[in-house]
Amino acid sequence: MSTLRQALYGIALLGALALLIWGQEARIDVAEGETEQAKSAAKTAREDADRNLQTANTLIATLKQEREAQSTLRVQQDQLRQGLAKREQTIEDLKRENAELRNWADQPLPDAARRLRERPALTGAAAYRDWLSGRGAVPTTSDQPAQ
């Protein structure tokens, strides 16, 4: 019986060893599958990061251009303000020097010119269009009476 027992122990040991090898092979297959998924996720993350970097670089370049444009506009605005102040000073100097010009500048604007300068507070293009269409329309040249 000892030989039979040894043979059974040997078979049981081989079966256990085969079961252990099969379990390890299954774990290796699962680990390889997870590795492939991790590689795929890493590749996707890398592509997303590259896309985000390109977007960030584009936004940085656009921001730089807009800041340069704003700086240019500020310089132009300052130049215009200086020119306006200089013209206003010239007008005031001329008024002080010339009595006829001073009397002309002190007169009120004619009604037609004053109406041109009167405007309600408008917000948006639609309000401006409505305001323009609500005013008295100027007749075309063909509708004007003959003189």
Contacts in CASP RR format, 6 or more apart in sequence:
PFRMAT RR
TARGET T0000
AUTHOR 0000-0000-0000
METHOD contacts of the structure
MODEL  1
MSTLRQALYGIALLGALALLIWGQEARIDVAEGETEQAKSAAKTAREDAD
RNLQTANTLIATLKQEREAQSTLRVQQDQLRQGLAKREQTIEDLKRENAE
LRNWADQPLPDAARRLRERPALTGAAAYRDWLSGRGAVPTTSDQPAQ
91 105 0 8 1.000
94 101 0 8 1.000
95 101 0 8 1.000
95 102 0 8 1.000
95 105 0 8 1.000
96 102 0 8 1.000
108 114 0 8 1.000
109 117 0 8 1.000
119 131 0 8 1.000
120 131 0 8 1.000
122 128 0 8 1.000
122 131 0 8 1.000
END
